[in-house]
Amino acid sequence: MNLVKTASVFSVGLLGLLGLLVSAGLAAGADDGQFDVQSNLLAGVAKVDITPKETDGVTVTGHRRVVHGVRDPLRAGVLVLSDGETKAAIVTLDTIGAWDEMVKLARERIEKETGVPAQNIVVAASHNHSGPSFDAKSEWGRELINKLGSAAKEAASQPRKVSVGYGEDRIGFSINRRKVINGRAVVRLNPDGPNDPRVKVLRFDDGRSLTPLAVVMHAVCHPCFFTWGDKGTSPYPNGYPKMSADFPGEAQSFVEMCYGQKTSAMFLQGCAGDIRPNLAGFPYRCADEADIQWAGRDLGSAVVRSLARGVTREELKQRPSYYRIRTASSVVQLPGKTGLVSAELSALKIGPYLLLTMPGEPMVEYGFKLEKAIADRAVPIIVGYANGNLGYIATADAYHVGGYEPNTSKLLPEAEEIILEELGRLTDRVVGDVFESFSKHPKDVQRREELDKTRKATTVTK
């Protein structure tokens, strides 16, 4: 009996000890998913609905058509960053373009609300073909600038220390839309043409949970799922009859849904001048609900996969602890078909991540060429449709075979060389690994100033 009692007491004691250990384990596990952020970078983010109040009988831009009502809201996102010395901001919009006047007004308002210098603000459009055009004097135009100012103020008022993770994945719905037949480019879905199905993802984490504070996704494809194309294809032979943010909006909503609406997802468009959705037809058809869910969830899933992988312990160990923000921009005069065309080019570097922007619709080869030139000097993210809206930016080779993009471009083929060279110079300035680009020696400073004057004169005469 004594042995039984002893065994019973021992069993109770053992169970109690196990219970304490389990409780301690659960308590320790309560912090699982949090991680320490060693960083100098501060970030704040806000998103805002920019859908016009009037959406019944409105003509949308891109592929012009009259719409009645809204499928899903148009939104804008503002990400405000500071490295302790330099402030910058990224603005994303579910619009067809970053119109010159809108960019100017948005920068002025955001600078006023946040103190971010206007020249350090990237304003980028998704190139959505199912939204309104911009008129600064219209009710929607005034509302848009006001909402961007309010969102920027909100983002700047809630800075958090963050680290930045990077990942890549792929989408499967994009395709080249040019095919050369008998020496002439025609509109054709071309699976053998150049394409960039990569998805690049930046996640900004405060370490409080596995949910990112902000997500910036980058993909390459025209958001023209909902536009007219094949007039014989039902159910929308004349184009989708409602306003929409197209696949970038669907993807942002998908990502935010996966994180319980506790993150803000933003979309940057790449070099999509000759890349469109793979919707077969004559030459292609308007999408329906199944199509847009396919694309939005394809991109959204690629982003979420990247985000989930990005906070594994191996990935976290690779993150830098110091992020310097460096910016550079210039306005070049490009040779155009009817005269010189002004174009703002810019570079924004956040730690190792380099955003290079162009103010129009660069063909996909621009991205490949710039990445090759940058090599391993930085992690490149090439952004089109930003800080201006000059239309198609075709490659010089495209002019030899013609087609929609070079034929409708305002530019001459010689513009490509100037664009690539200038973006290379801006890269040198922000990457800071070329001695002449950062030396403070008076002779080097003088030499840079002289080169800038020569470059500006050259861009005018080329």
C-alpha positions as CSV (number, residue, x, y, z in Angstrom):
1,M,0.0,0.0,0.0
2,N,2.8,2.4,0.8
3,L,4.4,1.7,-2.5
4,V,1.0,2.4,-4.3
5,K,0.7,5.7,-2.3
6,T,4.2,6.6,-3.2
7,A,3.6,5.8,-6.8
8,S,0.4,7.9,-6.8
9,V,2.1,10.8,-5.2
10,F,5.0,10.6,-7.7
11,S,2.5,10.4,-10.6
12,V,0.6,13.4,-9.4
13,G,3.8,15.3,-8.9
14,L,5.1,14.3,-12.4
15,L,1.8,15.4,-14.0
16,G,2.0,18.6,-12.1
17,L,5.5,19.2,-13.3
18,L,4.5,18.4,-16.9
19,G,1.6,20.8,-16.6
20,L,4.0,23.5,-15.5
21,L,6.3,22.8,-18.3
22,V,3.5,22.8,-20.9
23,S,2.2,26.0,-19.4
24,A,5.6,27.5,-19.6
25,G,6.0,26.3,-23.1
26,L,2.7,27.9,-24.1
27,A,3.7,31.1,-22.4
28,A,6.9,31.1,-24.3
29,G,5.1,30.3,-27.5
30,A,2.9,33.4,-27.0
31,D,5.7,35.5,-28.4
32,D,6.3,33.1,-31.3
33,G,6.1,35.2,-34.5
34,Q,7.6,38.3,-33.0
35,F,11.1,39.2,-33.8
36,D,13.6,41.9,-32.9
37,V,14.1,44.6,-35.5
38,Q,17.6,46.1,-35.6
39,S,17.3,49.0,-38.0
40,N,17.6,52.7,-38.5
41,L,14.7,52.8,-40.9
42,L,11.3,54.3,-40.0
43,A,8.2,53.7,-42.0
44,G,4.5,54.7,-42.0
45,V,1.8,53.7,-44.4
46,A,-1.8,54.6,-45.2
47,K,-4.3,53.7,-47.9
48,V,-7.3,55.6,-49.1
49,D,-10.3,55.0,-51.3
50,I,-10.1,57.3,-54.4
51,T,-13.1,56.1,-56.2
52,P,-15.1,59.0,-57.7
53,K,-18.4,59.9,-56.1
54,E,-20.1,59.8,-59.5
55,T,-19.7,56.5,-61.3
56,D,-22.9,56.1,-63.3
57,G,-22.6,57.1,-66.9
58,V,-18.9,58.0,-66.5
59,T,-16.4,57.6,-69.3
60,V,-13.2,55.8,-68.2
61,T,-9.9,56.3,-69.8
62,G,-7.4,53.9,-71.5
63,H,-9.9,52.0,-73.6
64,R,-12.6,54.6,-73.5
65,R,-16.1,53.3,-72.6
66,V,-19.0,54.4,-70.5
67,V,-19.4,52.6,-67.2
68,H,-22.3,52.3,-64.7
69,G,-21.2,51.6,-61.1
70,V,-18.2,50.1,-59.4
71,R,-17.0,46.5,-59.2
72,D,-14.3,47.2,-56.7
73,P,-12.8,50.5,-55.3
74,L,-9.9,52.4,-56.7
75,R,-7.3,53.1,-54.0
76,A,-4.1,54.9,-53.4
77,G,-1.3,54.0,-51.0
78,V,1.3,56.3,-49.4
79,L,4.5,54.8,-47.8
80,V,6.6,57.4,-46.0
81,L,10.2,56.4,-45.1
82,S,13.1,58.0,-43.1
83,D,16.6,56.8,-42.4
84,G,17.1,59.4,-39.7
85,E,18.6,61.9,-42.2
86,T,16.7,61.6,-45.5
87,K,12.9,61.3,-46.0
88,A,11.3,59.7,-49.0
89,A,7.8,58.6,-50.0
90,I,6.2,56.1,-52.5
91,V,2.7,56.8,-53.7
92,T,0.8,54.2,-55.7
93,L,-2.5,54.8,-57.5
94,D,-5.1,52.6,-59.2
95,T,-5.1,55.0,-62.2
96,I,-4.0,54.7,-65.8
97,G,-1.2,57.3,-65.4
98,A,0.8,59.5,-63.2
99,W,-0.2,62.7,-65.0
100,D,2.3,65.6,-64.9
101,E,-0.1,68.0,-63.2
102,M,-1.3,65.5,-60.7
103,V,2.3,64.5,-59.8
104,K,3.2,68.2,-59.2
105,L,0.1,68.9,-57.1
106,A,0.5,65.6,-55.1
107,R,4.1,66.3,-54.3
108,E,3.4,69.8,-53.2
109,R,0.6,68.6,-50.9
110,I,2.6,65.7,-49.5
111,E,5.6,67.8,-48.8
112,K,3.5,70.3,-47.0
113,E,1.8,67.6,-44.9
114,T,4.9,65.5,-44.1
115,G,8.1,67.4,-44.8
116,V,9.2,64.9,-47.4
117,P,11.0,66.9,-50.1
118,A,9.0,66.9,-53.3
119,Q,11.9,65.5,-55.4
120,N,12.0,62.5,-53.0
121,I,8.5,61.4,-53.7
122,V,7.8,58.7,-56.3
123,V,4.2,58.9,-57.7
124,A,3.4,55.7,-59.6
125,A,0.3,54.4,-61.4
126,S,-0.8,50.8,-61.9
127,H,-1.9,51.8,-65.5
128,N,-5.4,50.7,-64.8
129,H,-7.7,51.0,-67.9
130,S,-10.9,51.1,-65.9
131,G,-10.7,54.4,-64.0
132,P,-11.2,58.1,-64.7
133,S,-8.9,60.6,-66.2
134,F,-7.4,63.4,-64.2
135,D,-8.5,67.1,-64.3
136,A,-7.2,69.2,-61.5
137,K,-10.2,71.5,-61.6
138,S,-12.8,68.6,-61.5
139,E,-14.4,67.5,-58.2
140,W,-12.6,64.2,-58.4
141,G,-9.2,65.9,-59.2
142,R,-9.5,68.1,-56.1
143,E,-10.6,65.2,-54.0
144,L,-7.8,63.0,-55.1
145,I,-5.1,65.6,-54.1
146,N,-6.8,66.1,-50.8
147,K,-7.0,62.4,-50.1
148,L,-3.4,61.9,-51.0
149,G,-2.4,64.7,-48.6
150,S,-4.5,63.2,-45.8
151,A,-3.1,59.7,-46.4
152,A,0.4,61.0,-46.4
153,K,-0.2,62.9,-43.1
154,E,-1.6,59.8,-41.5
155,A,1.4,57.7,-42.7
156,A,3.9,60.2,-41.5
157,S,2.2,60.4,-38.1
158,Q,2.7,56.8,-37.2
159,P,6.4,55.9,-38.0
160,R,7.6,52.5,-36.8
161,K,11.1,51.1,-36.9
162,V,11.2,48.5,-39.6
163,S,13.4,46.1,-41.5
164,V,12.9,45.2,-45.1
165,G,12.6,41.7,-46.6
166,Y,12.7,40.9,-50.3
167,G,11.4,38.0,-52.3
168,E,10.5,36.9,-55.8
169,D,7.8,34.6,-57.3
170,R,6.0,34.3,-60.6
171,I,2.7,34.9,-62.3
172,G,1.2,32.9,-65.1
173,F,-1.3,35.3,-66.8
174,S,1.0,37.7,-68.7
175,I,2.1,37.5,-72.4
176,N,3.8,39.5,-75.0
177,R,1.4,41.1,-77.5
178,R,3.7,41.7,-80.5
179,K,4.7,39.2,-83.2
180,V,6.8,40.0,-86.3
181,I,5.4,38.5,-89.5
182,N,7.0,39.3,-92.8
183,G,9.1,42.0,-91.3
184,R,6.1,43.8,-89.7
185,A,5.0,43.8,-86.0
186,V,1.3,42.8,-85.6
187,V,-1.0,42.6,-82.6
188,R,-0.8,39.0,-81.6
189,L,-0.6,37.0,-78.3
190,N,3.0,35.7,-78.6
191,P,4.1,33.2,-76.0
192,D,7.6,33.2,-77.6
193,G,8.0,37.0,-77.3
194,P,10.0,38.6,-74.4
195,N,8.1,38.6,-71.1
196,D,8.9,39.1,-67.5
197,P,6.6,36.9,-65.2
198,R,8.6,37.7,-62.1
199,V,6.9,39.2,-59.1
200,K,9.2,41.2,-56.8
201,V,8.0,41.8,-53.2
202,L,9.3,44.2,-50.5
203,R,7.9,43.6,-47.0
204,F,8.3,46.2,-44.3
205,D,8.2,44.7,-40.8
206,D,8.1,46.2,-37.4
207,G,8.6,42.7,-35.8
208,R,5.5,42.9,-33.6
209,S,4.0,39.9,-35.6
210,L,4.4,38.0,-38.8
211,T,2.0,40.4,-40.4
212,P,4.0,43.1,-42.4
213,L,3.3,46.7,-41.8
214,A,3.4,47.3,-45.5
215,V,3.8,45.3,-48.7
216,V,5.1,46.7,-52.0
217,M,4.6,44.3,-54.9
218,H,6.0,44.7,-58.4
219,A,4.7,42.9,-61.5
220,V,4.8,43.4,-65.3
221,C,1.4,43.4,-67.2
222,H,-1.1,45.8,-68.6
223,P,-4.1,46.1,-66.3
224,C,-6.5,45.8,-69.2
225,F,-8.5,42.7,-68.3
226,F,-11.7,44.6,-68.3
227,T,-11.4,46.5,-71.6
228,W,-12.8,45.9,-75.0
229,G,-11.1,43.7,-77.5
230,D,-12.9,41.0,-79.3
231,K,-16.3,42.4,-80.3
232,G,-17.8,39.0,-80.7
233,T,-17.0,37.5,-77.3
234,S,-19.7,37.4,-74.6
235,P,-20.5,38.5,-72.0
236,Y,-18.8,41.9,-72.5
237,P,-18.1,42.5,-76.2
238,N,-18.0,46.3,-75.5
239,G,-15.8,46.1,-72.4
240,Y,-16.6,45.5,-68.8
241,P,-19.5,47.9,-67.8
242,K,-18.2,49.0,-64.3
243,M,-15.3,50.9,-62.9
244,S,-12.6,48.7,-61.4
245,A,-9.0,48.6,-60.2
246,D,-8.4,45.5,-62.5
247,F,-6.0,42.8,-61.4
248,P,-3.6,45.0,-59.3
249,G,-6.6,46.0,-57.1
250,E,-7.8,42.4,-56.9
251,A,-4.3,41.3,-55.9
252,Q,-3.9,44.0,-53.2
253,S,-7.3,43.0,-51.7
254,F,-6.3,39.3,-51.7
255,V,-3.0,40.0,-49.9
256,E,-4.8,42.2,-47.3
257,M,-7.4,39.6,-46.8
258,C,-4.8,36.9,-46.1
259,Y,-3.4,39.1,-43.3
260,G,-6.8,39.9,-41.8
261,Q,-6.9,43.5,-43.2
262,K,-3.9,44.3,-40.9
263,T,-1.4,45.2,-43.6
264,S,-1.4,47.7,-46.5
265,A,-0.6,46.3,-49.9
266,M,0.7,48.6,-52.7
267,F,1.4,47.9,-56.4
268,L,4.2,49.1,-58.7
269,Q,3.9,48.5,-62.4
270,G,7.0,47.4,-64.3
271,C,8.0,47.7,-68.0
272,A,4.6,46.5,-69.4
273,G,4.5,48.5,-72.6
274,D,4.2,45.3,-74.7
275,I,2.9,42.9,-72.1
276,R,-0.8,42.2,-71.6
277,P,-3.2,39.6,-70.1
278,N,-3.3,36.2,-71.9
279,L,-6.9,36.4,-73.0
280,A,-7.3,34.8,-76.5
281,G,-9.6,36.3,-79.1
282,F,-9.6,38.5,-82.2
283,P,-7.1,39.8,-81.2
284,Y,-8.1,39.3,-77.6
285,R,-11.3,39.4,-75.5
286,C,-12.6,41.3,-72.4
287,A,-12.3,39.4,-69.1
288,D,-15.1,38.2,-67.0
289,E,-15.3,37.5,-63.3
290,A,-13.5,34.2,-63.5
291,D,-10.6,35.8,-65.4
292,I,-10.1,38.7,-62.9
293,Q,-10.2,36.3,-60.0
294,W,-7.7,34.1,-61.7
295,A,-5.2,36.9,-62.3
296,G,-5.7,38.7,-59.0
297,R,-5.4,35.6,-56.9
298,D,-2.5,34.4,-59.0
299,L,-0.5,37.5,-58.3
300,G,-1.8,37.7,-54.8
301,S,-0.8,34.1,-54.1
302,A,2.7,34.8,-55.5
303,V,3.0,37.7,-53.2
304,V,1.7,35.9,-50.1
305,R,4.1,32.9,-50.8
306,S,7.0,35.4,-50.9
307,L,5.8,37.1,-47.8
308,A,5.5,33.9,-45.8
309,R,8.9,32.7,-46.9
310,G,10.4,36.1,-46.0
311,V,10.1,35.8,-42.3
312,T,11.6,32.4,-41.8
313,R,14.7,32.6,-39.5
314,E,17.1,32.0,-42.4
315,E,15.6,34.9,-44.4
316,L,15.5,37.3,-41.4
317,K,19.2,36.7,-40.8
318,Q,20.0,38.0,-44.2
319,R,18.3,41.4,-43.7
320,P,20.5,44.4,-43.3
321,S,20.4,46.4,-40.1
322,Y,21.2,49.7,-41.7
323,Y,19.2,51.2,-44.6
324,R,20.4,54.4,-46.1
325,I,17.9,56.3,-48.3
326,R,19.4,57.9,-51.4
327,T,17.5,59.7,-54.1
328,A,18.4,61.3,-57.4
329,S,16.4,62.6,-60.4
330,S,16.8,64.5,-63.5
331,V,14.6,65.9,-66.3
332,V,16.1,65.0,-69.8
333,Q,15.0,66.3,-73.1
334,L,14.3,63.3,-75.4
335,P,14.2,63.5,-79.2
336,G,10.5,63.4,-80.2
337,K,8.7,63.1,-83.5
338,T,7.5,66.7,-83.3
339,G,10.2,68.2,-81.1
340,L,11.9,67.6,-77.8
341,V,10.0,65.8,-75.0
342,S,10.7,66.3,-71.4
343,A,11.0,63.3,-69.2
344,E,11.7,62.9,-65.5
345,L,13.8,59.9,-64.6
346,S,14.5,59.0,-61.0
347,A,16.3,56.6,-58.7
348,L,15.3,55.8,-55.1
349,K,17.6,53.5,-53.1
350,I,16.4,52.0,-49.8
351,G,19.3,50.0,-48.4
352,P,20.1,47.5,-51.1
353,Y,16.9,48.0,-53.0
354,L,16.9,50.3,-56.0
355,L,13.9,51.7,-57.7
356,L,14.4,53.2,-61.1
357,T,11.5,55.1,-62.7
358,M,10.4,56.1,-66.1
359,P,7.4,58.4,-66.9
360,G,5.5,56.3,-69.4
361,E,5.1,52.8,-70.9
362,P,8.5,51.2,-71.4
363,M,8.6,48.0,-73.3
364,V,9.7,44.9,-71.3
365,E,13.2,44.9,-72.7
366,Y,14.0,48.1,-70.8
367,G,13.8,46.2,-67.6
368,F,16.1,43.5,-68.8
369,K,18.7,45.9,-70.1
370,L,18.7,48.0,-66.9
371,E,19.0,45.0,-64.7
372,K,21.9,43.7,-66.7
373,A,23.7,47.0,-66.5
374,I,23.2,47.2,-62.7
375,A,24.4,43.6,-62.3
376,D,24.9,42.9,-58.6
377,R,25.4,46.5,-57.4
378,A,21.8,46.6,-56.0
379,V,18.5,44.7,-56.1
380,P,16.8,46.4,-59.0
381,I,13.1,47.2,-59.3
382,I,12.3,49.0,-62.6
383,V,9.1,51.0,-62.5
384,G,7.2,52.5,-65.4
385,Y,4.2,54.8,-65.3
386,A,5.8,57.0,-62.6
387,N,6.4,60.7,-62.2
388,G,4.9,61.6,-65.6
389,N,2.8,60.3,-68.4
390,L,4.5,60.6,-71.8
391,G,3.1,57.5,-73.4
392,Y,4.9,54.6,-75.0
393,I,8.7,54.2,-74.6
394,A,9.6,51.8,-77.3
395,T,13.0,50.2,-77.9
396,A,15.1,51.4,-80.8
397,D,14.8,48.0,-82.4
398,A,11.0,48.1,-82.3
399,Y,11.0,51.0,-84.8
400,H,12.5,48.8,-87.5
401,V,9.4,46.6,-87.5
402,G,6.8,49.1,-86.4
403,G,3.7,48.2,-84.6
404,Y,1.4,49.9,-82.2
405,E,3.9,50.9,-79.5
406,P,6.6,52.6,-81.7
407,N,4.0,54.0,-84.1
408,T,2.0,55.8,-81.3
409,S,5.1,56.8,-79.3
410,K,5.9,60.5,-79.1
411,L,9.6,59.6,-79.1
412,L,12.2,58.8,-81.8
413,P,14.3,55.6,-81.5
414,E,17.3,57.6,-80.3
415,A,15.5,58.2,-77.0
416,E,16.4,54.7,-75.8
417,E,20.1,55.4,-75.5
418,I,19.6,58.6,-73.6
419,I,17.2,57.0,-71.2
420,L,19.4,54.1,-70.4
421,E,22.5,56.3,-70.0
422,E,20.8,58.7,-67.7
423,L,19.3,56.0,-65.5
424,G,22.8,54.6,-65.4
425,R,24.1,57.9,-64.1
426,L,21.4,58.1,-61.5
427,T,22.2,54.6,-60.4
428,D,25.8,55.7,-59.9
429,R,24.7,58.6,-57.7
430,V,22.5,56.6,-55.4
431,V,24.4,53.3,-55.2
432,G,27.6,55.3,-54.3
433,D,30.1,52.7,-55.4
434,V,31.6,54.8,-58.2
435,F,34.2,57.1,-56.6
436,E,33.6,60.0,-59.0
437,S,29.9,60.0,-58.1
438,F,30.4,60.7,-54.4
439,S,33.8,62.3,-53.9
440,K,33.7,65.6,-52.1
441,H,37.0,66.8,-53.5
442,P,36.5,70.2,-55.1
443,K,37.9,69.0,-58.4
444,D,35.6,66.0,-58.5
445,V,32.6,68.2,-57.6
446,Q,33.6,70.7,-60.3
447,R,34.0,67.8,-62.8
448,R,30.5,66.4,-62.0
449,E,28.9,69.9,-62.5
450,E,30.6,70.2,-65.8
451,L,29.5,66.8,-66.9
452,D,25.9,67.6,-65.9
453,K,26.0,70.8,-68.0
454,T,27.5,68.8,-71.0
455,R,24.9,66.0,-70.5
456,K,22.0,68.5,-70.5
457,A,23.3,70.1,-73.7
458,T,23.8,66.7,-75.3
459,T,20.3,65.5,-74.6
460,V,19.0,68.6,-76.4
461,T,21.0,68.0,-79.5
462,K,20.8,64.2,-79.8
